[in-house]
Amino acid sequence: MKSINIGLLGCGTVGTGVARVLLENRDLIARRVGADLSLKKVADIDITTDRGIRFAEGVLTRDAAGVIDDPDIHIIVEMIGGLNIAKDFILKAIDRGKQIVTANKALLATCGNELVRAAQAKGVDLAFEASVGGCMPIIKSLRESLVGNRILAMTGILNGTCNYILSKISDDKTPYETALNDARKNGFAEADPTLDIEGHDTAHKLAIIASLAFGCHINLEDIYVEGITPITLLDIELAQEFGYRIKLLAIGKKTNGAVEARVHPTMIPFSNPLSNVNGSLNAITISGDMVGDMMLYGHGAGMLPTASAVVGDIADISRNLLTGSTGRIPLLAFQPGHMKKLPVLPIDEIITPYYFRFAAADRPGVLSKISGILGDHDISLKSVHQKGRKSEGSVPIVMLTHLARESRVQQALNEIYHLSVVTDKPVLVRIEDVDYED
Amino acid sequence: MKSINIGLLGCGTVGTGVARVLLENRDLIARRVGADLSLKKVADIDITTDRGIRFAEGVLTRDAAGVIDDPDIHIIVEMIGGLNIAKDFILKAIDRGKQIVTANKALLATCGNELVRAAQAKGVDLAFEASVGGCMPIIKSLRESLVGNRILAMTGILNGTCNYILSKISDDKTPYETALNDARKNGFAEADPTLDIEGHDTAHKLAIIASLAFGCHINLEDIYVEGITPITLLDIELAQEFGYRIKLLAIGKKTNGAVEARVHPTMIPFSNPLSNVNGSLNAITISGDMVGDMMLYGHGAGMLPTASAVVGDIADISRNLLTGSTGRIPLLAFQPGHMKKLPVLPIDEIITPYYFRFAAADRPGVLSKISGILGDHDISLKSVHQKGRKSEGSVPIVMLTHLARESRVQQALNEIYHLSVVTDKPVLVRIEDVDYED
């Protein structure tokens, strides 16, 4: 049986997972792929920590450069994370003609084009299924299964930390800080969870899949990003009363020759299956002109689920090597030269329904003042709720709107904020209200 | 740009869908695949009906054999359905060295091995993603994405007709017959829905995916099959009270060197995301040793969702043709010669929790008689409910059990049925109670 030799760079959580999958299921994988996927080298700065894996003599090394230069190694698996070193190693490995597998979403979202161009120029494969949605085959679906579809929209829960926190607030009626601490305690949040809770990790993932889905380069800076910190238990409970759940969504849509690409807390109706995706799980709905709506659901992070996706990539590349078909599928789903330039719609120009919560003094006339300003800005209300509930000394007024334009909403909310009767910054949550087909 | 020529056999619902996808999204597909997928011939006995497609002169023909013999055609797409003619055409096309795409689950479940052997001998690809779960990439996930996993279990809602009927009974509190008529009226059930409602269509699909998942040949006859006709509104409502929904599930599991492969109505807890899959939608949960649980969700039937999967297969095969990598992935997920012989566990030997409903005269001592018999057969009860509700003149007694062995359950139920106080055949619903991870 032929052997494909693998060099793993970085043996942290996911790297260790990749080593485990390759070693523990080695025979099974060989029965499927028709070749032995042999983990020849594992490079890490730490070669003393016990990872619970018995590597053969000489496999573990500190010399990443040596692994990249090793002429026997066919595939380099970059599991270091971060930007500079990882990028440097990947470019060097491409230069040596190695096939590449990575899960580095931050790197792909910021320098993806450069890496893809280098790989294409050298004629090597660069696979990155594990960079988005952990185990879910989202990249494979976009590049292969859905090839007959014009992708219309994608809506995803792509960050387990945020989803865990929002689920926790909702289930346990705990405030944000308690939920965050709980996420930390259970290993669902990093010591510094900023990248997650501010939505940037989700934006990295959206940049990658929106490019593949719509066949255009999406710049990370063009993606509007809002995190989950402004979301309170009160908003979650009110949303629930109206039949909605609040999730941090990655939204990508094709709209009249432009692309919407945005990340923000979003109210979705109970009938949307994403509303039932709880805890640290991820899911994504993809809408295509032929396929209708399709959803993938699973572990978006974690050692072994992520490693499972990495090993799927390794197997794909191995099969290409075995049949001499490297480059069989274009790295960005579309043939080089067939990507289009599409503008990303500025957030000001999106049109969507909204949820507003105002904190206002409990005085007559307040409601009419607020709704008057909204009317002046062409914002039409679907419902108004004044529950008489006391929140920090003022009464919450909640409104759900019909479709409205973000720029008008921002102007109106700014005017309302400056009313003397309004005691706090208005809260806004965008709504995705399209019912899942059935 | 290179051209791949396609010959379509059968232009019924799905065949028409395939033609539409290939023609309407022709440019888009070419931008992705790097070749023009050209629908050169469409063979059907009916070439007069308006299908809403304007075929070019000479494309539509009655001469299927001529299409198979056409030396310019690279891929034959079999959309005829049924067994004999379809099999004959596929074997002829393989013999002519054509690549094959089919969605014919009945044919694959009954003669799959013969077709696969013929394709392997001739060195052509045989793709069948659309045979299971419509648009959902279940075959691709098993053969490619999850290659690093030992598949432990699969649980799927794979028949839209049954799911529509069960959802309808549950939502509208209608009896079975009304729900079935409604399914017919809305195009979700065939004039003769026997194959669907008796579970055989689901069993065909399970035979296909269980073979791929577990790397062994599953014979259709070894799959235990029970349809949805015994399920009443009362059972659905009682299940709901206990926190369960009833779905027709395809269950495939690896158990101590054997495979469980069975199709029957099943109670699943609300926490299982399959319980929220309603209407004609399909979904499948796959559990792997590395990936944990992963779910795919979407339209399991219908013209365009199914056609989307067929076109995905056509693109995969085209890419193999363009790079000379036909046979890149083994047709049954494992390399030929690496399939194992695994016995299918007879239904008598399965061990699972159960729901029982007995119709008994409302007399003292009935409960103790029934539970006595169950105890004699080592069946331990989790809960007993006697609601005093009148159903056809007798009182329903409902019991949920802990794990019990099917053979003991059948013996006990038979004894209980013969008690003079028991007025009707006991109802049994198996329970899948493993909570989805979170």
Chai-1 contact restraints between the chains, C-beta under 6 A:
chainA,res_idxA,chainB,res_idxB,connection_type,confidence,min_distance_angstrom,max_distance_angstrom,comment,restraint_id
A,V21,B,G148,contact,1.0,0.0,6.0,A-B,restraint_1
A,V21,B,M290,contact,1.0,0.0,6.0,A-B,restraint_2
A,N25,B,G148,contact,1.0,0.0,6.0,A-B,restraint_3
A,L28,B,R150,contact,1.0,0.0,6.0,A-B,restraint_4
A,I29,B,G148,contact,1.0,0.0,6.0,A-B,restraint_5
A,R31,B,F334,contact,1.0,0.0,6.0,A-B,restraint_6
A,R31,B,H338,contact,1.0,0.0,6.0,A-B,restraint_7
A,R32,B,V147,contact,1.0,0.0,6.0,A-B,restraint_8
A,R32,B,F334,contact,1.0,0.0,6.0,A-B,restraint_9
A,G34,B,Q335,contact,1.0,0.0,6.0,A-B,restraint_10
A,C135,B,V291,contact,1.0,0.0,6.0,A-B,restraint_11
A,C135,B,M294,contact,1.0,0.0,6.0,A-B,restraint_12
A,P137,B,S141,contact,1.0,0.0,6.0,A-B,restraint_13
A,P137,B,S145,contact,1.0,0.0,6.0,A-B,restraint_14
A,K140,B,S145,contact,1.0,0.0,6.0,A-B,restraint_15
A,S141,B,P137,contact,1.0,0.0,6.0,A-B,restraint_16
A,S145,B,P137,contact,1.0,0.0,6.0,A-B,restraint_17
A,S145,B,K140,contact,1.0,0.0,6.0,A-B,restraint_18
A,S145,B,G312,contact,1.0,0.0,6.0,A-B,restraint_19
A,V147,B,R32,contact,1.0,0.0,6.0,A-B,restraint_20
A,V147,B,G312,contact,1.0,0.0,6.0,A-B,restraint_21
A,V147,B,A315,contact,1.0,0.0,6.0,A-B,restraint_22
A,G148,B,V21,contact,1.0,0.0,6.0,A-B,restraint_23
A,G148,B,N25,contact,1.0,0.0,6.0,A-B,restraint_24
A,G148,B,S308,contact,1.0,0.0,6.0,A-B,restraint_25
A,G148,B,V311,contact,1.0,0.0,6.0,A-B,restraint_26
A,N149,B,S308,contact,1.0,0.0,6.0,A-B,restraint_27
A,R150,B,L28,contact,1.0,0.0,6.0,A-B,restraint_28
A,N276,B,N276,contact,1.0,0.0,6.0,A-B,restraint_29
A,G279,B,D438,contact,1.0,0.0,6.0,A-B,restraint_30
A,M290,B,V21,contact,1.0,0.0,6.0,A-B,restraint_31
A,M290,B,L304,contact,1.0,0.0,6.0,A-B,restraint_32
A,M290,B,S308,contact,1.0,0.0,6.0,A-B,restraint_33
A,V291,B,C135,contact,1.0,0.0,6.0,A-B,restraint_34
A,V291,B,P305,contact,1.0,0.0,6.0,A-B,restraint_35
A,V291,B,S308,contact,1.0,0.0,6.0,A-B,restraint_36
A,G292,B,H299,contact,1.0,0.0,6.0,A-B,restraint_37
A,G292,B,P305,contact,1.0,0.0,6.0,A-B,restraint_38
A,M294,B,C135,contact,1.0,0.0,6.0,A-B,restraint_39
A,M294,B,G298,contact,1.0,0.0,6.0,A-B,restraint_40
A,M295,B,Y297,contact,1.0,0.0,6.0,A-B,restraint_41
A,Y297,B,M295,contact,1.0,0.0,6.0,A-B,restraint_42
A,G298,B,M294,contact,1.0,0.0,6.0,A-B,restraint_43
A,H299,B,G292,contact,1.0,0.0,6.0,A-B,restraint_44
A,L304,B,M290,contact,1.0,0.0,6.0,A-B,restraint_45
A,P305,B,V291,contact,1.0,0.0,6.0,A-B,restraint_46
A,P305,B,G292,contact,1.0,0.0,6.0,A-B,restraint_47
A,S308,B,G148,contact,1.0,0.0,6.0,A-B,restraint_48
A,S308,B,N149,contact,1.0,0.0,6.0,A-B,restraint_49
A,S308,B,M290,contact,1.0,0.0,6.0,A-B,restraint_50
A,S308,B,V291,contact,1.0,0.0,6.0,A-B,restraint_51
A,V311,B,G148,contact,1.0,0.0,6.0,A-B,restraint_52
A,G312,B,S145,contact,1.0,0.0,6.0,A-B,restraint_53
A,G312,B,V147,contact,1.0,0.0,6.0,A-B,restraint_54
A,A315,B,V147,contact,1.0,0.0,6.0,A-B,restraint_55
A,R319,B,R328,contact,1.0,0.0,6.0,A-B,restraint_56
A,T323,B,S325,contact,1.0,0.0,6.0,A-B,restraint_57
A,T323,B,R328,contact,1.0,0.0,6.0,A-B,restraint_58
A,S325,B,T323,contact,1.0,0.0,6.0,A-B,restraint_59
A,S325,B,S325,contact,1.0,0.0,6.0,A-B,restraint_60
A,R328,B,R319,contact,1.0,0.0,6.0,A-B,restraint_61
A,R328,B,T323,contact,1.0,0.0,6.0,A-B,restraint_62
A,F334,B,R31,contact,1.0,0.0,6.0,A-B,restraint_63
A,F334,B,R32,contact,1.0,0.0,6.0,A-B,restraint_64
A,Q335,B,G34,contact,1.0,0.0,6.0,A-B,restraint_65
A,H338,B,R31,contact,1.0,0.0,6.0,A-B,restraint_66
A,D438,B,G279,contact,1.0,0.0,6.0,A-B,restraint_67
